[in-house]
Amino acid sequence: MNIKRTLSMTAAIALSVGMLAGCASTAQLEELKAEIAKSSETSAKALSTANDAASVAKSAKERADAAMDAANTARRASDDHKEMHERMMQKAMAK
């Protein structure tokens, strides 16, 4: 959002300076307005793309966190079963 604001402010300042200096023709002003509009559109598209990328990254992180939780749960269950089997083996060997 700051990029869009910066581009708009820069373009507005350039337009103002040109008008105050009196060196800009109507055609040049129209060209500058078109450039401002194009810059605003480009920055809006970039912002939208960045927001989409952030959303995808957040979703991927959530899935990775869920996968890590599942892996940790499976490991704990495996460790519990290993201990149980070792106790059973020790009891069987003791007989």
PyMOL CGO cylinders between C-alpha atoms (Angstrom):
from pymol import cmd
from pymol.cgo import CYLINDER

trace = [
    CYLINDER, 0.00, 0.00, 0.00, 2.91, 2.36, 0.64, 0.3, 1, 1, 1, 1, 1, 1,
    CYLINDER, 2.91, 2.36, 0.64, 4.20, 1.85, -2.90, 0.3, 1, 1, 1, 1, 1, 1,
    CYLINDER, 4.20, 1.85, -2.90, 0.89, 2.96, -4.37, 0.3, 1, 1, 1, 1, 1, 1,
    CYLINDER, 0.89, 2.96, -4.37, 0.74, 5.99, -2.09, 0.3, 1, 1, 1, 1, 1, 1,
    CYLINDER, 0.74, 5.99, -2.09, 4.35, 6.93, -2.85, 0.3, 1, 1, 1, 1, 1, 1,
    CYLINDER, 4.35, 6.93, -2.85, 3.82, 6.67, -6.60, 0.3, 1, 1, 1, 1, 1, 1,
    CYLINDER, 3.82, 6.67, -6.60, 0.65, 8.73, -6.41, 0.3, 1, 1, 1, 1, 1, 1,
    CYLINDER, 0.65, 8.73, -6.41, 2.27, 11.39, -4.27, 0.3, 1, 1, 1, 1, 1, 1,
    CYLINDER, 2.27, 11.39, -4.27, 5.32, 11.57, -6.52, 0.3, 1, 1, 1, 1, 1, 1,
    CYLINDER, 5.32, 11.57, -6.52, 3.16, 11.90, -9.60, 0.3, 1, 1, 1, 1, 1, 1,
    CYLINDER, 3.16, 11.90, -9.60, 0.99, 14.57, -7.96, 0.3, 1, 1, 1, 1, 1, 1,
    CYLINDER, 0.99, 14.57, -7.96, 4.06, 16.55, -6.91, 0.3, 1, 1, 1, 1, 1, 1,
    CYLINDER, 4.06, 16.55, -6.91, 5.51, 16.31, -10.40, 0.3, 1, 1, 1, 1, 1, 1,
    CYLINDER, 5.51, 16.31, -10.40, 2.23, 17.47, -11.89, 0.3, 1, 1, 1, 1, 1, 1,
    CYLINDER, 2.23, 17.47, -11.89, 2.02, 20.38, -9.46, 0.3, 1, 1, 1, 1, 1, 1,
    CYLINDER, 2.02, 20.38, -9.46, 5.59, 21.48, -10.10, 0.3, 1, 1, 1, 1, 1, 1,
    CYLINDER, 5.59, 21.48, -10.10, 5.02, 21.30, -13.84, 0.3, 1, 1, 1, 1, 1, 1,
    CYLINDER, 5.02, 21.30, -13.84, 1.88, 23.40, -13.62, 0.3, 1, 1, 1, 1, 1, 1,
    CYLINDER, 1.88, 23.40, -13.62, 3.48, 25.95, -11.30, 0.3, 1, 1, 1, 1, 1, 1,
    CYLINDER, 3.48, 25.95, -11.30, 6.50, 26.27, -13.54, 0.3, 1, 1, 1, 1, 1, 1,
    CYLINDER, 6.50, 26.27, -13.54, 4.23, 26.86, -16.50, 0.3, 1, 1, 1, 1, 1, 1,
    CYLINDER, 4.23, 26.86, -16.50, 6.40, 24.72, -18.73, 0.3, 1, 1, 1, 1, 1, 1,
    CYLINDER, 6.40, 24.72, -18.73, 3.97, 21.85, -19.21, 0.3, 1, 1, 1, 1, 1, 1,
    CYLINDER, 3.97, 21.85, -19.21, 1.67, 21.86, -22.19, 0.3, 1, 1, 1, 1, 1, 1,
    CYLINDER, 1.67, 21.86, -22.19, -1.79, 20.36, -22.10, 0.3, 1, 1, 1, 1, 1, 1,
    CYLINDER, -1.79, 20.36, -22.10, -0.54, 17.34, -24.03, 0.3, 1, 1, 1, 1, 1, 1,
    CYLINDER, -0.54, 17.34, -24.03, 2.28, 16.85, -21.54, 0.3, 1, 1, 1, 1, 1, 1,
    CYLINDER, 2.28, 16.85, -21.54, -0.18, 17.10, -18.64, 0.3, 1, 1, 1, 1, 1, 1,
    CYLINDER, -0.18, 17.10, -18.64, -2.47, 14.52, -20.25, 0.3, 1, 1, 1, 1, 1, 1,
    CYLINDER, -2.47, 14.52, -20.25, 0.55, 12.27, -20.81, 0.3, 1, 1, 1, 1, 1, 1,
    CYLINDER, 0.55, 12.27, -20.81, 1.54, 12.68, -17.17, 0.3, 1, 1, 1, 1, 1, 1,
    CYLINDER, 1.54, 12.68, -17.17, -2.01, 11.90, -16.02, 0.3, 1, 1, 1, 1, 1, 1,
    CYLINDER, -2.01, 11.90, -16.02, -2.00, 8.74, -18.13, 0.3, 1, 1, 1, 1, 1, 1,
    CYLINDER, -2.00, 8.74, -18.13, 1.35, 7.75, -16.63, 0.3, 1, 1, 1, 1, 1, 1,
    CYLINDER, 1.35, 7.75, -16.63, -0.02, 8.33, -13.13, 0.3, 1, 1, 1, 1, 1, 1,
    CYLINDER, -0.02, 8.33, -13.13, -3.06, 6.18, -13.88, 0.3, 1, 1, 1, 1, 1, 1,
    CYLINDER, -3.06, 6.18, -13.88, -0.84, 3.43, -15.31, 0.3, 1, 1, 1, 1, 1, 1,
    CYLINDER, -0.84, 3.43, -15.31, 1.45, 3.56, -12.26, 0.3, 1, 1, 1, 1, 1, 1,
    CYLINDER, 1.45, 3.56, -12.26, -1.52, 3.39, -9.91, 0.3, 1, 1, 1, 1, 1, 1,
    CYLINDER, -1.52, 3.39, -9.91, -2.93, 0.40, -11.79, 0.3, 1, 1, 1, 1, 1, 1,
    CYLINDER, -2.93, 0.40, -11.79, 0.43, -1.36, -11.76, 0.3, 1, 1, 1, 1, 1, 1,
    CYLINDER, 0.43, -1.36, -11.76, 0.91, -0.77, -8.04, 0.3, 1, 1, 1, 1, 1, 1,
    CYLINDER, 0.91, -0.77, -8.04, -2.64, -1.99, -7.34, 0.3, 1, 1, 1, 1, 1, 1,
    CYLINDER, -2.64, -1.99, -7.34, -1.92, -5.19, -9.27, 0.3, 1, 1, 1, 1, 1, 1,
    CYLINDER, -1.92, -5.19, -9.27, 1.35, -5.64, -7.39, 0.3, 1, 1, 1, 1, 1, 1,
    CYLINDER, 1.35, -5.64, -7.39, -0.42, -5.17, -4.07, 0.3, 1, 1, 1, 1, 1, 1,
    CYLINDER, -0.42, -5.17, -4.07, -3.08, -7.69, -5.05, 0.3, 1, 1, 1, 1, 1, 1,
    CYLINDER, -3.08, -7.69, -5.05, -0.43, -10.20, -6.08, 0.3, 1, 1, 1, 1, 1, 1,
    CYLINDER, -0.43, -10.20, -6.08, 1.45, -9.67, -2.83, 0.3, 1, 1, 1, 1, 1, 1,
    CYLINDER, 1.45, -9.67, -2.83, -1.74, -10.17, -0.83, 0.3, 1, 1, 1, 1, 1, 1,
    CYLINDER, -1.74, -10.17, -0.83, -2.47, -13.39, -2.75, 0.3, 1, 1, 1, 1, 1, 1,
    CYLINDER, -2.47, -13.39, -2.75, 1.06, -14.62, -2.09, 0.3, 1, 1, 1, 1, 1, 1,
    CYLINDER, 1.06, -14.62, -2.09, 0.74, -13.83, 1.61, 0.3, 1, 1, 1, 1, 1, 1,
    CYLINDER, 0.74, -13.83, 1.61, -2.53, -15.76, 1.74, 0.3, 1, 1, 1, 1, 1, 1,
    CYLINDER, -2.53, -15.76, 1.74, -0.98, -18.79, 0.03, 0.3, 1, 1, 1, 1, 1, 1,
    CYLINDER, -0.98, -18.79, 0.03, 2.01, -18.64, 2.38, 0.3, 1, 1, 1, 1, 1, 1,
    CYLINDER, 2.01, -18.64, 2.38, -0.26, -18.47, 5.42, 0.3, 1, 1, 1, 1, 1, 1,
    CYLINDER, -0.26, -18.47, 5.42, -2.23, -21.47, 4.20, 0.3, 1, 1, 1, 1, 1, 1,
    CYLINDER, -2.23, -21.47, 4.20, 0.97, -23.42, 3.54, 0.3, 1, 1, 1, 1, 1, 1,
    CYLINDER, 0.97, -23.42, 3.54, 2.26, -22.61, 7.02, 0.3, 1, 1, 1, 1, 1, 1,
    CYLINDER, 2.26, -22.61, 7.02, -1.00, -23.78, 8.59, 0.3, 1, 1, 1, 1, 1, 1,
    CYLINDER, -1.00, -23.78, 8.59, -0.78, -27.08, 6.68, 0.3, 1, 1, 1, 1, 1, 1,
    CYLINDER, -0.78, -27.08, 6.68, 2.87, -27.51, 7.62, 0.3, 1, 1, 1, 1, 1, 1,
    CYLINDER, 2.87, -27.51, 7.62, 2.05, -26.86, 11.28, 0.3, 1, 1, 1, 1, 1, 1,
    CYLINDER, 2.05, -26.86, 11.28, -0.76, -29.45, 11.12, 0.3, 1, 1, 1, 1, 1, 1,
    CYLINDER, -0.76, -29.45, 11.12, 1.59, -31.97, 9.50, 0.3, 1, 1, 1, 1, 1, 1,
    CYLINDER, 1.59, -31.97, 9.50, 4.20, -31.34, 12.21, 0.3, 1, 1, 1, 1, 1, 1,
    CYLINDER, 4.20, -31.34, 12.21, 1.59, -31.83, 14.93, 0.3, 1, 1, 1, 1, 1, 1,
    CYLINDER, 1.59, -31.83, 14.93, 0.49, -35.11, 13.34, 0.3, 1, 1, 1, 1, 1, 1,
    CYLINDER, 0.49, -35.11, 13.34, 4.11, -36.28, 13.05, 0.3, 1, 1, 1, 1, 1, 1,
    CYLINDER, 4.11, -36.28, 13.05, 4.78, -35.42, 16.71, 0.3, 1, 1, 1, 1, 1, 1,
    CYLINDER, 4.78, -35.42, 16.71, 1.63, -37.28, 17.77, 0.3, 1, 1, 1, 1, 1, 1,
    CYLINDER, 1.63, -37.28, 17.77, 2.66, -40.33, 15.74, 0.3, 1, 1, 1, 1, 1, 1,
    CYLINDER, 2.66, -40.33, 15.74, 6.14, -40.27, 17.24, 0.3, 1, 1, 1, 1, 1, 1,
    CYLINDER, 6.14, -40.27, 17.24, 4.77, -40.10, 20.78, 0.3, 1, 1, 1, 1, 1, 1,
    CYLINDER, 4.77, -40.10, 20.78, 2.46, -43.03, 20.04, 0.3, 1, 1, 1, 1, 1, 1,
    CYLINDER, 2.46, -43.03, 20.04, 5.37, -44.98, 18.57, 0.3, 1, 1, 1, 1, 1, 1,
    CYLINDER, 5.37, -44.98, 18.57, 7.50, -44.27, 21.63, 0.3, 1, 1, 1, 1, 1, 1,
    CYLINDER, 7.50, -44.27, 21.63, 4.65, -45.41, 23.90, 0.3, 1, 1, 1, 1, 1, 1,
    CYLINDER, 4.65, -45.41, 23.90, 4.26, -48.67, 21.96, 0.3, 1, 1, 1, 1, 1, 1,
    CYLINDER, 4.26, -48.67, 21.96, 8.00, -49.26, 21.98, 0.3, 1, 1, 1, 1, 1, 1,
    CYLINDER, 8.00, -49.26, 21.98, 8.07, -48.94, 25.77, 0.3, 1, 1, 1, 1, 1, 1,
    CYLINDER, 8.07, -48.94, 25.77, 5.09, -51.28, 26.10, 0.3, 1, 1, 1, 1, 1, 1,
    CYLINDER, 5.09, -51.28, 26.10, 6.74, -53.91, 23.86, 0.3, 1, 1, 1, 1, 1, 1,
    CYLINDER, 6.74, -53.91, 23.86, 10.01, -53.64, 25.77, 0.3, 1, 1, 1, 1, 1, 1,
    CYLINDER, 10.01, -53.64, 25.77, 8.17, -54.23, 29.08, 0.3, 1, 1, 1, 1, 1, 1,
    CYLINDER, 8.17, -54.23, 29.08, 6.34, -57.20, 27.59, 0.3, 1, 1, 1, 1, 1, 1,
    CYLINDER, 6.34, -57.20, 27.59, 9.62, -58.62, 26.27, 0.3, 1, 1, 1, 1, 1, 1,
    CYLINDER, 9.62, -58.62, 26.27, 11.29, -58.20, 29.68, 0.3, 1, 1, 1, 1, 1, 1,
    CYLINDER, 11.29, -58.20, 29.68, 8.38, -60.00, 31.38, 0.3, 1, 1, 1, 1, 1, 1,
    CYLINDER, 8.38, -60.00, 31.38, 8.53, -62.83, 28.84, 0.3, 1, 1, 1, 1, 1, 1,
    CYLINDER, 8.53, -62.83, 28.84, 12.32, -63.18, 29.26, 0.3, 1, 1, 1, 1, 1, 1,
    CYLINDER, 12.32, -63.18, 29.26, 12.00, -63.18, 33.05, 0.3, 1, 1, 1, 1, 1, 1,
    CYLINDER, 12.00, -63.18, 33.05, 9.75, -66.26, 32.99, 0.3, 1, 1, 1, 1, 1, 1,
]
cmd.load_cgo(trace, "trace")
